[in-house]
Amino acid sequence: MSYLQQLQPLNEINQRLQSSVHPTGWINPDPSGRYNLVVVGAGTAGLVTAAGAAGLGAKVALVERGLMGGDCLNVGCVPSKALISAARQIAAIRNAPRYGIRTLQVEIDFAEIMQRMRRLRANISPHDSAKRFSELGIDVYFGQGCFTSNDTLEVAGKVLRFKRAVIATGARAAELPISGLKESGYLTNETLFSLVELPRKLIVIGGGPIGCEMAQSFARFGSDVTLIEKSSNVLSREDVEAALVVQNAMAADGVRFLLKASVIRVFDPLVYIYISRTRPCWYSSKQRRQARRVNRKLHTAIFECRSRDSRR
């Protein structure tokens, strides 16, 4: 996926982000001599490694094909926690009557919630910027890196010689082998934060930490959310009792669950979610073994990750 998709909508705020983490006018330096260390990938691990080595006096090159700051700044920690924070405020207001506090009906401006998230991200971005790391004495290169030998790497037509290299390219969302999914269109943890309108319906495939936190947040925003999970409960790697506490809290916020289930086919234009349990069957939240119709504006989010290619 092109890093430009992570900058959508390309408004003034996201242009400010871009000016920090992938400046349009950036000119890659000319390599001079051999680098002690080449770091491929400018996410959290790559930035810490490059800054640490440069601080010890090493000659360092940092290579990034997308946005500096990686998942954490652009499509992970920062934007997700900004949405979670807004969703938590909504829940607090709705639960205020428990404490004897009467409130008026909550009015949710999803577009402004997303704008706030983008402002926070842009405000933080100078800390991960090409300018800052260049000022630390690091040569910053933008482009696809490709190892051409055991001590050389080529990026944007320039050959970098090095003694040691660190590959810190992270991971990306997998394209699940579900028939019809690609044609119907879906969101991932990388594209979810480009939304400008609240999805009326949202199906989250996968009950891991990211799937759970986004399912709960969007339910609190007002989306009709269904989470599909292969295991018997969400957060299957955690203690069952603890996972059920989270699951019950999500259910209280309106999230519906299809457990011990897998999506095997998506039909378009009238989208059907075909759920496989002990044997293939149609499943509906209202009546089992019936078709679940979802309109064409359905957004399907996928939060399952696999290792990314080692080149960046």
C-alpha positions in Angstrom: 0.0 0.0 0.0 1.3 3.4 -0.9 2.1 5.7 2.0 -0.1 8.4 0.3 -3.1 6.3 1.3 -2.2 6.8 5.0 -2.3 10.6 4.4 -5.9 10.7 3.2 -7.7 13.0 3.3 -4.8 15.2 2.2 -6.0 18.3 4.0 -3.9 21.0 5.7 -3.4 18.9 8.8 -2.2 15.8 7.0 0.0 17.9 4.7 1.7 19.2 7.9 2.2 15.5 8.9 3.7 14.8 5.5 6.1 17.7 5.7 7.6 16.1 8.8 7.7 12.4 8.0 8.0 12.3 4.2 8.7 15.8 2.9 7.9 16.2 -0.7 10.9 18.3 -1.4 13.4 16.1 0.4 16.7 15.5 -1.4 18.5 12.3 -0.4 22.1 12.9 0.6 25.1 11.7 -1.5 26.7 8.8 0.3 30.3 9.6 1.4 32.3 6.7 2.6 31.2 3.6 4.4 28.4 3.7 7.0 28.9 2.0 10.4 25.2 1.2 10.4 22.4 1.3 7.9 18.9 1.0 9.4 16.1 0.0 7.0 12.7 1.2 8.3 12.0 4.4 10.3 9.4 3.1 12.7 9.8 3.0 16.4 12.6 0.4 16.4 14.4 1.9 13.5 14.3 5.5 14.9 15.6 4.4 18.3 18.3 2.2 16.8 19.5 5.0 14.5 19.4 7.7 17.1 21.2 5.5 19.7 24.0 4.6 17.3 24.5 8.2 16.1 24.6 9.3 19.7 27.5 6.9 20.3 29.4 8.4 17.3 28.5 6.0 14.6 28.0 7.1 11.0 24.4 6.1 10.3 22.0 6.0 7.4 18.3 5.6 7.8 16.1 4.3 4.9 12.3 4.7 4.8 10.0 4.1 1.8 6.9 5.4 3.5 6.3 7.6 6.5 8.8 8.1 9.3 7.3 7.2 12.7 6.0 3.9 11.4 2.8 2.3 12.7 3.0 4.0 16.1 2.8 7.6 14.9 0.8 7.1 11.7 -1.6 4.2 12.0 -1.1 2.7 15.5 -0.5 4.0 19.0 -1.2 7.7 18.4 -4.3 7.6 16.2 -5.9 4.6 17.9 -5.5 6.1 21.4 -6.9 9.4 20.2 -10.1 7.6 19.1 -10.2 5.5 22.2 -9.9 8.7 24.3 -12.9 10.3 22.5 -14.9 7.1 22.8 -14.1 6.9 26.6 -15.5 10.4 27.0 -18.7 9.4 25.2 -19.1 6.4 27.5 -18.5 8.5 30.6 -21.2 10.9 29.7 -23.7 8.1 28.9 -22.9 6.4 32.2 -23.2 9.7 34.2 -26.7 8.9 35.5 -25.2 6.0 37.5 -23.6 8.7 39.7 -26.7 10.9 40.0 -25.6 13.2 37.1 -28.3 14.0 34.5 -27.1 14.8 31.1 -28.6 15.8 27.8 -28.4 13.5 24.8 -24.8 13.1 23.5 -24.2 14.6 20.1 -21.3 13.0 18.3 -19.3 14.8 15.6 -17.3 11.9 14.1 -15.6 14.2 11.5 -14.3 16.4 14.3 -13.2 13.3 16.3 -11.1 12.3 13.3 -9.8 15.8 12.8 -8.7 16.0 16.4 -6.8 12.7 15.9 -5.0 14.1 12.9 -4.1 17.3 14.7 -2.6 15.3 17.5 -0.6 13.2 15.1 0.7 16.2 13.2 1.6 18.0 16.4 3.7 15.0 17.5 5.3 14.3 14.1 8.3 16.7 14.4 9.7 14.3 17.0 9.9 11.6 14.3 10.7 13.9 11.4 13.4 13.7 8.8 14.6 17.2 9.8 15.1 16.1 13.4 17.0 13.0 12.6 19.1 14.8 10.0 20.1 17.3 12.8 21.2 14.3 14.9 23.8 13.6 12.2 21.9 10.8 10.5 21.7 10.6 6.7 18.0 10.1 5.9 17.1 8.4 2.6 13.5 8.1 1.3 12.8 5.3 -1.2 12.7 1.5 -1.5 15.8 -0.1 -0.1 17.2 -3.2 -1.8 20.3 -5.1 -0.6 22.6 -5.6 -3.6 25.4 -7.5 -1.7 26.3 -8.4 1.8 27.6 -4.8 2.4 25.7 -2.6 0.0 22.2 -1.3 -0.2 20.6 0.6 -3.1 17.9 3.3 -2.5 16.6 5.7 -5.1 19.6 5.1 -7.4 22.2 5.6 -4.7 24.4 2.8 -3.3 25.1 2.8 0.4 28.1 0.8 1.7 27.9 -0.4 5.3 29.5 -2.5 8.0 26.3 -3.5 9.8 22.6 -3.3 8.9 19.4 -3.5 10.9 16.2 -4.5 9.3 13.3 -2.8 11.2 10.5 -3.0 8.6 7.7 -4.1 10.9 4.5 -5.7 9.7 1.3 -5.0 7.7 -2.2 -6.2 7.6 -2.7 -9.5 5.8 -5.0 -9.9 2.8 -7.2 -12.6 4.1 -8.1 -15.3 1.5 -11.8 -14.7 1.7 -13.7 -15.0 -1.6 -15.2 -11.6 -2.7 -13.6 -9.6 0.0 -11.2 -7.6 -2.2 -14.0 -6.8 -4.7 -16.3 -5.6 -1.9 -13.7 -3.4 -0.4 -12.4 -3.4 3.2 -10.5 -1.4 5.7 -7.3 -2.3 7.6 -5.5 -0.9 10.6 -3.7 1.3 8.1 -6.7 2.7 6.3 -9.2 2.9 9.1 -7.9 6.3 10.2 -8.6 7.9 6.8 -12.4 7.7 7.4 -14.2 11.0 7.3 -17.7 9.6 7.8 -18.9 7.2 10.5 -19.7 3.7 9.0 -23.3 2.8 9.7 -22.3 -0.8 9.9 -18.8 -2.2 10.7 -17.7 -5.8 10.8 -14.4 -6.5 12.5 -12.7 -9.7 11.6 -10.5 -10.8 14.5 -10.8 -10.4 18.2 -7.3 -9.4 19.1 -6.3 -6.2 20.9 -6.6 -3.9 17.9 -9.9 -5.4 16.7 -11.4 -5.2 20.2 -10.4 -1.6 20.9 -11.6 -0.4 17.5 -14.8 -2.4 17.7 -15.7 -0.9 21.1 -14.7 2.6 20.1 -16.8 2.6 16.9 -19.8 1.1 18.8 -19.5 4.0 21.2 -19.4 6.4 18.3 -22.7 4.9 17.0 -21.8 2.3 14.4 -23.6 -1.0 14.3 -20.6 -3.3 15.1 -20.2 -7.0 14.8 -17.0 -8.8 15.7 -16.2 -12.2 14.2 -13.7 -14.4 16.0 -12.5 -17.9 15.4 -12.1 -18.7 19.1 -14.7 -19.1 21.8 -13.9 -15.6 23.2 -12.0 -12.5 22.3 -8.3 -12.0 23.3 -7.7 -15.7 23.0 -4.1 -15.4 24.0 -5.1 -13.9 27.4 -6.5 -15.5 30.5 -10.1 -16.5 29.8 -11.6 -14.7 32.8 -9.8 -11.5 32.0 -10.8 -11.8 28.3 -14.5 -12.3 29.3 -14.4 -9.1 31.4 -13.4 -7.2 28.3 -15.9 -9.0 26.1 -18.8 -8.3 28.5 -17.8 -4.6 28.6 -17.8 -4.5 24.8 -21.2 -6.2 24.7 -22.5 -3.5 27.1 -21.4 -0.9 24.6 -23.4 -2.6 21.9 -20.8 -4.8 20.1 -22.3 -8.1 18.8 -20.1 -11.2 18.7 -20.0 -14.2 16.3 -17.7 -16.6 18.1 -16.2 -19.9 16.8 -16.8 -18.5 13.4 -14.9 -17.7 10.2 -15.9 -15.6 7.2 -15.5 -17.7 4.0 -17.3 -15.6 1.4 -18.5 -12.0 0.8 -21.1 -11.4 -1.9 -21.4 -8.0 -3.7 -23.4 -5.8 -4.5 -25.8 -7.0 -1.8 -23.1 -8.1 0.6 -23.6 -11.3 2.6 -21.3 -12.5 5.3 -21.0 -16.3 5.1 -20.1 -17.8 8.4 -18.5 -21.2 8.8 -19.1 -23.0 12.1 -19.1 -26.8 12.4 -20.3 -26.8 8.8 -21.0 -24.0 6.3 -24.2 -22.2 7.2 -25.9 -18.8 6.9 -26.0 -16.9 10.1 -28.0 -13.9 11.3 -27.9 -12.0 14.6 -31.7 -12.2 14.5 -32.3 -15.7 13.2 -29.6 -18.3 12.9 -29.1 -20.0 9.5 -30.6 -17.0 7.6 -28.8 -14.6 5.4 -27.4 -11.5 7.0 -27.9 -8.6 4.5 -25.6 -5.6 4.8 -25.9 -2.5 2.6 -23.3 -1.5 0.1 -21.8 1.0 2.4 -20.6 -1.8 4.7 -17.1 -1.3 5.9 -15.2 -4.4 6.7 -12.1 -4.0 8.9 -9.4 -6.5 9.1 -6.8 -6.4 11.9 -4.8 -9.6 11.3 -1.1 -9.0 10.7 1.6 -11.0 9.0 5.3 -10.3 8.6 6.2 -7.7 6.0 8.7 -8.1 3.3 12.2 -7.4 4.7 12.8 -4.7 2.1 11.5 -1.2 2.7 
